[in-house]
Amino acid sequence: MFQWNLRSLPKSDNLFVMLKIRLQRVGKRGQAYFRVVVQEQRSKNKGKYLEDLGSWNPHQNIFNVKEERVKHWLSNGAQPTD
């Protein structure tokens, strides 16, 4: 998996870009499956992500997440979406 260094992120007005923890939809029609990812706020939901933190299968109600990595990103300023 490709991971970016925080120092290599583009800067805007000498501030780091806002990071969000989002659900990224994958899977075919009628069989939705979601990845929990860290993305830049302005990037498209299907676009590049910094790190894959886990997954969620709503059909079987299975939620897998790397708790340590989520805590790491939250402590570095990433904000979860609604």
C-alpha positions in Angstrom: 0.0 0.0 0.0 1.3 3.5 -0.9 1.6 5.9 2.0 2.4 9.6 1.9 4.6 11.5 4.4 2.8 14.5 6.0 5.7 16.7 4.9 5.1 15.8 1.3 1.5 17.0 1.3 0.7 20.2 -0.7 0.6 23.3 1.4 -2.0 26.1 1.1 -1.2 29.5 2.6 1.7 27.9 4.6 -0.8 25.6 6.4 -1.2 21.9 5.9 -4.2 20.7 4.0 -7.1 19.5 6.1 -7.4 15.7 6.4 -10.6 13.8 6.8 -11.4 10.2 7.8 -14.1 9.1 5.3 -16.0 6.1 4.0 -15.1 5.3 0.4 -17.7 3.2 -1.4 -16.5 0.2 -3.3 -18.3 -2.9 -4.7 -20.9 -3.3 -7.3 -24.4 -2.0 -7.5 -26.6 -3.5 -4.7 -23.5 -4.9 -2.9 -22.0 -1.8 -1.3 -18.8 -2.2 0.7 -16.9 0.7 2.3 -13.3 1.4 3.1 -12.3 3.7 5.9 -9.7 6.0 4.5 -7.7 9.2 5.3 -8.0 11.7 2.5 -7.4 15.4 1.9 -10.6 17.4 2.4 -10.7 18.7 -1.2 -10.0 15.4 -2.9 -12.8 13.4 -4.6 -14.3 10.6 -2.6 -13.1 8.0 -5.2 -9.7 9.7 -5.5 -6.4 9.0 -3.9 -6.2 8.4 -0.2 -3.3 8.6 2.3 -4.0 5.4 4.2 -6.6 2.6 4.3 -7.7 2.3 7.9 -10.2 -0.5 7.6 -13.5 -1.6 6.1 -17.2 -1.8 6.7 -19.6 -4.4 5.2 -23.2 -3.1 5.9 -24.8 -6.3 4.6 -23.2 -8.5 7.2 -22.7 -5.6 9.7 -18.9 -6.3 9.9 -16.7 -3.4 10.8 -12.9 -3.8 10.8 -10.6 -0.9 11.7 -7.0 -0.3 12.7 -7.6 1.5 16.0 -4.0 2.5 16.6 -3.8 4.2 13.2 -7.1 5.9 13.7 -5.9 7.4 17.0 -2.6 8.4 15.2 -4.5 10.3 12.5 -6.9 11.9 15.0 -4.0 13.1 17.1 -2.4 14.6 13.9 -5.5 16.7 13.2 -7.6 14.5 10.9 -11.3 15.0 11.4 -13.9 12.2 11.0 -16.9 13.0 8.7 -20.5 12.6 9.7 
